[in-house]
């Protein structure tokens, strides 16, 4: 009688069936993939002289009623999870690329960039994206969901660049925008430098880990100056209009002042 080995399935249902030396077992193999299928009754025993084909490893012990052992099933679940993660990364990358293309083709965009940190290098997806127009700084953040906020340029009273040692070599840094009122700021859970306070606002907005931070600062400086000058004139006009109701809106203080009364006429007879 033949020794234990993988042999052609005498039932013809599968490519190979395992002969344990005394009987056919439920272990089968098709193109290298193992499974279980109870053998039909009264299968002929293999001849001892039959040359066995190349065999896969002996079947692993499996729980009754299961085609795969728990280790194989665990590995299968892990592989499925990895595939889902890769699909998610690919989808996010496609969404980011589409958004970047929209900003690049928008005529109002003066500059746009992304937060380039360790997370971006590992996942290929930026945690935040920034855009500058002539009157606002736009911020989009989030990996699973996107949140969009904007800061008017006239609300920026000071700017600065902060760079760590590792950032300087890569020309990456944080552009810090100091606002005249904390109410104009974004939530600190996304943009605060410390990144350890949630649900509050601060007097700063940080464009963190952006390329060419000093170039961004040079771009913002004249835009902020012009926006603040316009806002100051607007506030003065509003004040004059409220204090002198008869003066048209937009008039300056000099225009709103009443004209001096003419000097009295002198009576030559008197």
DOLUMVO-97668 format. One record per residue: residue number from 1; residue in three letters; x, y, z of N, C-alpha, C in turn. Coordinates in steps of 0.05 Angstrom, whole numbers, plus 5000, padded with zeros to 4 digits. Last residue first. Layout:
BEGIN
PT  pos  code  n.px  n.py  n.pz  ca.px  ca.py  ca.pz  c.px  c.py  c.pz
PT  NUM   ALA     X     Y     Z      X      Y      Z     X     Y     Z
...
This chain:
BEGIN
PT  pos  code  n.px  n.py  n.pz  ca.px  ca.py  ca.pz  c.px  c.py  c.pz
PT  270   UNK  4537  8059  5190   4543   8059   5218  4572  8065  5224
PT  269   UNK  4547  8059  5135   4534   8083   5147  4540  8083  5177
PT  268   UNK  4570  8009  5125   4587   8032   5121  4574  8057  5134
PT  267   UNK  4567  7952  5160   4549   7973   5150  4565  7999  5149
PT  266   UNK  4599  7893  5143   4601   7918   5157  4584  7939  5144
PT  265   UNK  4575  7826  5150   4580   7849   5133  4580  7875  5150
PT  264   UNK  4610  7774  5186   4587   7793   5183  4595  7817  5165
PT  263   UNK  4641  7719  5150   4643   7741   5169  4619  7761  5165
PT  262   UNK  4607  7655  5142   4621   7679   5130  4621  7701  5151
PT  261   UNK  4623  7596  5180   4604   7617   5173  4618  7641  5162
PT  260   UNK  4655  7538  5152   4655   7561   5170  4636  7583  5160
PT  259   UNK  4619  7477  5140   4635   7499   5129  4633  7523  5148
PT  258   UNK  4625  7419  5183   4609   7441   5171  4627  7463  5161
PT  257   UNK  4657  7358  5165   4658   7382   5181  4642  7404  5168
PT  256   UNK  4659  7317  5127   4635   7318   5145  4634  7344  5161
PT  255   UNK  4708  7322  5103   4684   7327   5087  4659  7330  5104
PT  254   UNK  4740  7307  5145   4742   7335   5135  4718  7342  5118
PT  253   UNK  4725  7254  5153   4720   7273   5174  4721  7302  5164
PT  252   UNK  4695  7230  5091   4716   7231   5111  4709  7252  5132
PT  251   UNK  4638  7190  5072   4652   7216   5073  4673  7215  5095
PT  250   UNK  4612  7143  5075   4637   7143   5060  4651  7169  5061
PT  249   UNK  4546  7166  5072   4564   7145   5080  4589  7145  5063
PT  248   UNK  4534  7237  5078   4532   7212   5063  4553  7192  5073
PT  247   UNK  4510  7266  5137   4532   7264   5119  4530  7237  5104
PT  246   UNK  4470  7266  5175   4465   7280   5150  4486  7277  5129
PT  245   UNK  4491  7242  5221   4472   7227   5204  4467  7240  5177
PT  244   UNK  4548  7237  5248   4535   7259   5233  4516  7247  5213
PT  243   UNK  4561  7189  5271   4562   7213   5288  4548  7237  5274
PT  242   UNK  4557  7152  5230   4541   7149   5254  4540  7174  5271
PT  241   UNK  4595  7172  5193   4567   7169   5185  4548  7167  5210
PT  240   UNK  4642  7168  5222   4632   7194   5214  4603  7193  5207
PT  239   UNK  4645  7111  5227   4643   7128   5251  4632  7156  5244
PT  238   UNK  4650  7096  5174   4627   7086   5190  4623  7104  5214
PT  237   UNK  4699  7119  5162   4675   7127   5148  4650  7119  5163
PT  236   UNK  4732  7089  5196   4730   7118   5199  4705  7129  5186
PT  235   UNK  4726  7038  5174   4717   7043   5202  4714  7073  5207
PT  234   UNK  4749  7046  5124   4721   7038   5126  4710  7043  5154
PT  233   UNK  4801  7058  5137   4785   7078   5124  4755  7072  5126
PT  232   UNK  4815  7008  5159   4816   7032   5176  4799  7054  5163
PT  231   UNK  4811  6974  5115   4793   6970   5137  4792  6995  5155
PT  230   UNK  4852  6994  5082   4824   6996   5073  4804  6992  5096
PT  229   UNK  4895  6980  5115   4890   7008   5108  4861  7012  5099
PT  228   UNK  4891  6924  5115   4887   6939   5140  4882  6969  5135
PT  227   UNK  4902  6912  5061   4876   6905   5073  4871  6920  5099
PT  226   UNK  4955  6931  5056   4934   6943   5041  4906  6937  5053
PT  225   UNK  4981  6896  5093   4982   6925   5096  4960  6939  5081
PT  224   UNK  4970  6846  5070   4960   6853   5097  4959  6883  5101
PT  223   UNK  4999  6851  5022   4970   6846   5022  4957  6853  5048
PT  222   UNK  5052  6858  5038   5038   6880   5025  5007  6876  5024
PT  221   UNK  5058  6806  5067   5063   6832   5079  5049  6855  5064
PT  220   UNK  5052  6758  5038   5030   6768   5055  5034  6797  5063
PT  219   UNK  5101  6751  5011   5076   6754   4996  5054  6766  5013
PT  218   UNK  5136  6745  5054   5139   6768   5036  5115  6772  5018
PT  217   UNK  5115  6697  5075   5114   6721   5091  5117  6746  5073
PT  216   UNK  5128  6662  5034   5100   6666   5041  5097  6692  5057
PT  215   UNK  5183  6665  5038   5171   6674   5013  5141  6679  5018
PT  214   UNK  5190  6641  5088   5196   6670   5085  5185  6681  5059
PT  213   UNK  5175  6587  5078   5159   6605   5096  5165  6634  5093
PT  212   UNK  5181  6543  5039   5188   6571   5034  5173  6590  5052
PT  211   UNK  5128  6499  5056   5152   6504   5042  5156  6534  5037
PT  210   UNK  5103  6491  5123   5099   6498   5095  5126  6504  5082
PT  209   UNK  5090  6477  5178   5106   6460   5161  5101  6466  5131
PT  208   UNK  5029  6512  5189   5051   6497   5198  5064  6480  5177
PT  207   UNK  5005  6570  5198   5008   6554   5174  5033  6536  5178
PT  206   UNK  4968  6588  5252   4994   6578   5244  4991  6562  5219
PT  205   UNK  4940  6643  5284   4935   6621   5264  4962  6614  5253
PT  204   UNK  4924  6669  5349   4943   6662   5328  4931  6641  5309
PT  203   UNK  4893  6676  5394   4899   6699   5377  4918  6694  5355
PT  202   UNK  4848  6620  5395   4872   6634   5404  4876  6657  5385
PT  201   UNK  4794  6580  5421   4807   6597   5400  4830  6612  5412
PT  200   UNK  4781  6510  5436   4784   6539   5443  4795  6554  5419
PT  199   UNK  4783  6456  5425   4757   6468   5429  4759  6497  5437
PT  198   UNK  4844  6436  5458   4822   6431   5439  4798  6448  5446
PT  197   UNK  4913  6435  5460   4889   6447   5470  4867  6444  5450
PT  196   UNK  4960  6419  5436   4951   6403   5459  4926  6416  5472
PT  195   UNK  4991  6444  5398   4973   6423   5389  4963  6406  5413
PT  194   UNK  5028  6486  5398   5030   6465   5419  5013  6441  5412
PT  193   UNK  5008  6516  5355   5035   6505   5354  5038  6482  5374
PT  192   UNK  4943  6504  5329   4960   6515   5350  4987  6501  5349
PT  191   UNK  4909  6481  5291   4931   6499   5282  4948  6510  5304
PT  190   UNK  4870  6445  5310   4883   6441   5284  4908  6457  5280
PT  189   UNK  4855  6460  5360   4859   6432   5356  4871  6426  5329
PT  188   UNK  4844  6514  5359   4872   6506   5365  4876  6476  5362
PT  187   UNK  4806  6542  5306   4807   6525   5330  4836  6515  5334
PT  186   UNK  4826  6608  5285   4816   6582   5280  4819  6565  5306
PT  185   UNK  4807  6677  5302   4825   6654   5299  4811  6628  5294
PT  184   UNK  4775  6718  5313   4780   6714   5285  4796  6689  5280
PT  183   UNK  4775  6722  5368   4751   6711   5355  4755  6705  5326
PT  182   UNK  4821  6748  5383   4821   6719   5383  4797  6707  5370
PT  181   UNK  4843  6801  5343   4822   6792   5361  4822  6761  5359
PT  180   UNK  4887  6810  5312   4880   6831   5331  4857  6823  5350
PT  179   UNK  4933  6755  5306   4908   6768   5300  4902  6789  5321
PT  178   UNK  4991  6733  5276   4980   6743   5301  4956  6761  5295
PT  177   UNK  5011  6677  5244   4995   6701   5239  4983  6709  5266
PT  176   UNK  5069  6644  5228   5051   6650   5250  5037  6677  5244
PT  175   UNK  5090  6592  5190   5083   6620   5187  5062  6627  5208
PT  174   UNK  5141  6546  5200   5114   6554   5208  5110  6584  5205
PT  173   UNK  5179  6514  5147   5175   6528   5173  5146  6534  5177
PT  172   UNK  5231  6491  5106   5204   6487   5116  5202  6502  5142
PT  171   UNK  5281  6480  5082   5266   6505   5075  5237  6501  5082
PT  170   UNK  5310  6439  5102   5290   6432   5081  5274  6456  5072
PT  169   UNK  5340  6461  5142   5354   6448   5120  5336  6441  5097
PT  168   UNK  5301  6479  5178   5317   6498   5163  5330  6485  5139
PT  167   UNK  5279  6436  5206   5263   6449   5185  5280  6467  5167
PT  166   UNK  5314  6422  5245   5309   6403   5224  5294  6415  5200
PT  165   UNK  5309  6467  5279   5334   6461   5266  5330  6442  5242
PT  164   UNK  5247  6503  5265   5264   6485   5281  5289  6479  5265
PT  163   UNK  5223  6567  5256   5235   6544   5244  5251  6529  5264
PT  162   UNK  5173  6615  5246   5187   6598   5266  5197  6573  5252
PT  161   UNK  5159  6680  5228   5166   6654   5218  5181  6639  5240
PT  160   UNK  5103  6726  5235   5129   6716   5243  5133  6689  5230
PT  159   UNK  5062  6785  5239   5069   6759   5227  5098  6752  5235
PT  158   UNK  5004  6823  5260   5033   6817   5261  5038  6790  5249
PT  157   UNK  4951  6829  5251   4966   6852   5260  4996  6848  5261
PT  156   UNK  4899  6811  5212   4926   6803   5219  4942  6828  5226
PT  155   UNK  4850  6827  5192   4851   6820   5221  4879  6812  5230
PT  154   UNK  4855  6834  5138   4855   6858   5155  4857  6852  5185
PT  153   UNK  4849  6783  5117   4876   6794   5119  4877  6818  5137
PT  152   UNK  4807  6736  5150   4810   6760   5134  4837  6773  5138
PT  151   UNK  4811  6667  5145   4819   6689   5163  4821  6714  5145
PT  150   UNK  4771  6608  5143   4786   6629   5130  4790  6652  5150
PT  149   UNK  4763  6536  5137   4761   6561   5152  4777  6583  5137
PT  148   UNK  4736  6472  5128   4747   6496   5115  4742  6520  5132
PT  147   UNK  4749  6404  5137   4738   6429   5149  4752  6453  5137
PT  146   UNK  4736  6339  5116   4749   6364   5110  4734  6387  5123
PT  145   UNK  4752  6275  5143   4733   6295   5135  4747  6321  5132
PT  144   UNK  4799  6246  5148   4774   6231   5142  4752  6250  5133
PT  143   UNK  4834  6290  5153   4841   6268   5136  4815  6252  5128
PT  142   UNK  4839  6361  5158   4824   6337   5162  4832  6315  5143
PT  141   UNK  4829  6428  5129   4843   6408   5146  4826  6383  5148
PT  140   UNK  4843  6488  5098   4828   6463   5097  4843  6442  5112
PT  139   UNK  4841  6557  5099   4853   6534   5112  4833  6510  5109
PT  138   UNK  4858  6619  5069   4840   6597   5071  4854  6572  5082
PT  137   UNK  4862  6687  5081   4878   6662   5082  4858  6639  5087
PT  136   UNK  4839  6741  5037   4836   6721   5058  4858  6700  5057
PT  135   UNK  4847  6776  4995   4834   6786   5019  4832  6767  5042
PT  134   UNK  4872  6752  4953   4879   6780   4958  4866  6791  4983
PT  133   UNK  4889  6687  4981   4877   6704   4961  4883  6733  4968
PT  132   UNK  4922  6628  4996   4922   6657   5000  4909  6670  4976
PT  131   UNK  4913  6566  5028   4911   6582   5004  4909  6611  5011
PT  130   UNK  4933  6501  5052   4929   6530   5056  4928  6544  5029
PT  129   UNK  4916  6440  5085   4924   6455   5061  4916  6484  5064
PT  128   UNK  4935  6386  5128   4923   6412   5124  4933  6424  5098
PT  127   UNK  4957  6336  5125   4935   6340   5145  4922  6367  5142
PT  126   UNK  4969  6303  5063   4974   6326   5081  4951  6329  5100
PT  125   UNK  4990  6238  5049   4967   6256   5051  4972  6278  5071
PT  124   UNK  5030  6202  5054   5027   6214   5028  5003  6233  5027
PT  123   UNK  5043  6177  5101   5018   6170   5089  5014  6181  5061
PT  122   UNK  5095  6196  5113   5088   6168   5118  5063  6160  5103
PT  121   UNK  5097  6250  5101   5116   6232   5088  5108  6203  5091
PT  120   UNK  5056  6269  5134   5053   6271   5105  5072  6252  5091
PT  119   UNK  5079  6259  5184   5054   6245   5177  5050  6246  5147
PT  118   UNK  5121  6295  5185   5127   6266   5184  5102  6250  5176
PT  117   UNK  5097  6348  5141   5111   6338   5165  5115  6308  5162
PT  116   UNK  5074  6398  5109   5092   6376   5102  5108  6368  5127
PT  115   UNK  5015  6425  5091   5031   6419   5115  5048  6395  5109
PT  114   UNK  5017  6459  5027   5008   6438   5045  5026  6437  5070
PT  113   UNK  4993  6517  4989   5013   6498   4999  5001  6478  5018
PT  112   UNK  4986  6572  4945   4974   6550   4960  4997  6531  4967
PT  111   UNK  4974  6639  4924   4992   6619   4934  4977  6597  4947
PT  110   UNK  4932  6665  4899   4959   6677   4897  4981  6657  4906
PT  109   UNK  4873  6652  4867   4894   6640   4883  4921  6654  4878
PT  108   UNK  4837  6670  4830   4840   6686   4855  4862  6675  4873
PT  107   UNK  4835  6633  4789   4849   6658   4784  4852  6675  4809
PT  106   UNK  4848  6566  4798   4831   6587   4808  4846  6614  4804
PT  105   UNK  4883  6525  4788   4869   6537   4765  4851  6560  4773
PT  104   UNK  4900  6511  4838   4920   6520   4819  4907  6534  4795
PT  103   UNK  4853  6492  4861   4865   6516   4871  4885  6528  4851
PT  102   UNK  4845  6446  4830   4824   6467   4831  4836  6493  4840
PT  101   UNK  4891  6416  4843   4887   6425   4815  4866  6447  4814
PT  100   UNK  4880  6406  4897   4904   6422   4890  4901  6433  4861
PT   99   UNK  4836  6372  4892   4833   6398   4905  4856  6417  4898
PT   98   UNK  4859  6328  4866   4838   6342   4853  4834  6370  4865
PT   97   UNK  4896  6312  4905   4906   6320   4879  4884  6337  4864
PT   96   UNK  4861  6298  4946   4879   6320   4950  4890  6330  4923
PT   95   UNK  4835  6254  4922   4819   6277   4930  4837  6302  4933
PT   94   UNK  4878  6219  4916   4864   6228   4892  4848  6253  4899
PT   93   UNK  4891  6210  4970   4911   6223   4952  4898  6234  4927
PT   92   UNK  4845  6184  4986   4851   6210   4997  4871  6225  4980
PT   91   UNK  4850  6136  4955   4827   6154   4951  4832  6182  4962
PT   90   UNK  4897  6115  4977   4896   6122   4948  4873  6141  4943
PT   89   UNK  4882  6106  5029   4903   6124   5023  4902  6134  4994
PT   88   UNK  4842  6066  5020   4835   6092   5032  4856  6113  5027
PT   87   UNK  4873  6025  4999   4852   6037   4983  4844  6064  4993
PT   86   UNK  4904  6014  5044   4917   6023   5020  4897  6036  5001
PT   85   UNK  4864  5996  5079   4880   6019   5086  4893  6031  5061
PT   84   UNK  4847  5949  5052   4828   5971   5056  4843  5997  5062
PT   83   UNK  4894  5918  5056   4884   5926   5029  4864  5950  5032
PT   82   UNK  4897  5911  5111   4918   5926   5097  4909  5936  5070
PT   81   UNK  4851  5879  5118   4853   5906   5131  4874  5923  5117
PT   80   UNK  4865  5833  5090   4842   5849   5080  4843  5877  5092
PT   79   UNK  4907  5816  5122   4913   5824   5094  4890  5841  5083
PT   78   UNK  4879  5804  5169   4899   5825   5169  4906  5835  5141
PT   77   UNK  4847  5762  5151   4834   5787   5160  4854  5810  5160
PT   76   UNK  4887  5724  5140   4870   5734   5119  4856  5760  5126
PT   75   UNK  4908  5716  5190   4925   5728   5170  4908  5739  5147
PT   74   UNK  4864  5691  5213   4874   5716   5224  4891  5731  5204
PT   73   UNK  4862  5645  5182   4839   5664   5181  4848  5691  5192
PT   72   UNK  4909  5620  5197   4905   5628   5169  4883  5649  5167
PT   71   UNK  4899  5612  5251   4921   5629   5243  4918  5639  5214
PT   70   UNK  4856  5578  5250   4852   5605   5260  4875  5623  5253
PT   69   UNK  4853  5542  5186   4859   5545   5214  4856  5574  5223
PT   68   UNK  4798  5532  5140   4824   5544   5147  4828  5544  5177
PT   67   UNK  4750  5507  5139   4768   5501   5118  4796  5512  5123
PT   66   UNK  4716  5477  5193   4729   5501   5182  4749  5492  5161
PT   65   UNK  4695  5430  5215   4676   5448   5201  4689  5472  5189
PT   64   UNK  4742  5426  5267   4721   5413   5252  4702  5434  5240
PT   63   UNK  4804  5461  5252   4781   5456   5270  4759  5443  5254
PT   62   UNK  4861  5428  5225   4840   5448   5224  4818  5441  5243
PT   61   UNK  4930  5421  5216   4906   5412   5231  4886  5434  5231
PT   60   UNK  4952  5427  5148   4953   5435   5177  4927  5425  5190
PT   59   UNK  4976  5378  5102   4955   5395   5112  4958  5401  5142
PT   58   UNK  5045  5383  5080   5023   5367   5091  5001  5386  5103
PT   57   UNK  5060  5424  5023   5065   5416   5050  5040  5400  5060
PT   56   UNK  5048  5394  4957   5050   5416   4975  5055  5406  5003
PT   55   UNK  5087  5351  4914   5066   5355   4934  5070  5381  4949
PT   54   UNK  5091  5326  4849   5102   5345   4869  5080  5353  4888
PT   53   UNK  5059  5259  4849   5067   5285   4837  5080  5303  4858
PT   52   UNK  5084  5192  4862   5068   5216   4870  5078  5241  4856
PT   51   UNK  5077  5136  4825   5096   5157   4831  5081  5182  4838
PT   50   UNK  5054  5075  4850   5047   5100   4837  5066  5122  4845
PT   49   UNK  5063  5029  4876   5083   5036   4857  5077  5063  4844
PT   48   UNK  5018  5020  4907   5043   5027   4921  5064  5037  4901
PT   47   UNK  4958  5051  4887   4978   5030   4884  5004  5039  4896
PT   46   UNK  4906  5075  4931   4927   5079   4910  4946  5056  4910
PT   45   UNK  4841  5046  4937   4867   5053   4949  4887  5056  4927
PT   44   UNK  4781  5076  4913   4802   5055   4912  4828  5065  4924
PT   43   UNK  4728  5095  4956   4749   5103   4936  4771  5082  4936
PT   42   UNK  4682  5087  4988   4692   5066   4971  4711  5076  4949
PT   41   UNK  4651  5153  4989   4656   5126   5000  4667  5108  4979
PT   40   UNK  4687  5215  4978   4665   5196   4973  4672  5168  4984
PT   39   UNK  4716  5255  5029   4719   5238   5006  4693  5221  5002
PT   38   UNK  4701  5323  5045   4699   5294   5053  4700  5276  5028
PT   37   UNK  4745  5372  5036   4721   5361   5022  4720  5331  5029
PT   36   UNK  4782  5431  5046   4771   5406   5057  4747  5398  5042
PT   35   UNK  4843  5459  5019   4816   5461   5029  4807  5434  5040
PT   34   UNK  4897  5497  4991   4886   5474   5006  4858  5480  5015
PT   33   UNK  4924  5512  4930   4906   5522   4950  4893  5499  4964
PT   32   UNK  4953  5490  4888   4967   5500   4911  4950  5511  4933
PT   31   UNK  4913  5473  4852   4932   5494   4844  4946  5507  4868
PT   30   UNK  4879  5447  4904   4875   5455   4876  4893  5478  4870
PT   29   UNK  4873  5394  4950   4889   5417   4941  4883  5421  4911
PT   28   UNK  4843  5368  5012   4846   5369   4983  4863  5394  4975
PT   27   UNK  4826  5326  5064   4844   5348   5056  4849  5346  5025
PT   26   UNK  4799  5283  5082   4783   5305   5070  4800  5327  5060
PT   25   UNK  4835  5223  5060   4826   5242   5079  4809  5264  5065
PT   24   UNK  4838  5152  5048   4837   5179   5037  4825  5198  5058
PT   23   UNK  4881  5111  5089   4855   5119   5078  4857  5147  5066
PT   22   UNK  4933  5099  5101   4914   5077   5104  4886  5084  5093
PT   21   UNK  4963  5142  5086   4977   5116   5089  4958  5093  5092
PT   20   UNK  4933  5186  5077   4948   5185   5102  4962  5159  5106
PT   19   UNK  4929  5224  5020   4927   5196   5029  4945  5193  5053
PT   18   UNK  4895  5281  4999   4916   5271   5017  4909  5242  5025
PT   17   UNK  4889  5298  4930   4876   5291   4956  4897  5277  4973
PT   16   UNK  4888  5345  4876   4902   5327   4894  4884  5322  4919
PT   15   UNK  4845  5368  4846   4871   5362   4833  4886  5341  4850
PT   14   UNK  4778  5342  4852   4800   5361   4858  4826  5351  4845
PT   13   UNK  4745  5303  4834   4733   5329   4841  4754  5350  4846
PT   12   UNK  4763  5252  4825   4763   5271   4802  4752  5298  4809
PT   11   UNK  4771  5212  4861   4743   5220   4855  4741  5239  4832
PT   10   UNK  4825  5209  4867   4812   5188   4851  4783  5194  4845
PT    9   UNK  4869  5261  4860   4843   5254   4872  4829  5233  4856
PT    8   UNK  4938  5244  4864   4915   5253   4847  4888  5243  4860
PT    7   UNK  4965  5255  4930   4962   5239   4906  4938  5250  4889
PT    6   UNK  5009  5267  4982   4989   5280   4965  4988  5264  4938
PT    5   UNK  5018  5212  5028   5027   5232   5009  5003  5245  4995
PT    4   UNK  5039  5154  5060   5024   5179   5063  5035  5200  5044
PT    3   UNK  5051  5099  5014   5056   5114   5038  5040  5140  5037
PT    2   UNK  5008  5046  4988   5025   5070   4984  5028  5084  5011
PT    1   UNK  5017  4976  5000   5000   5000   5000  5018  5025  5000
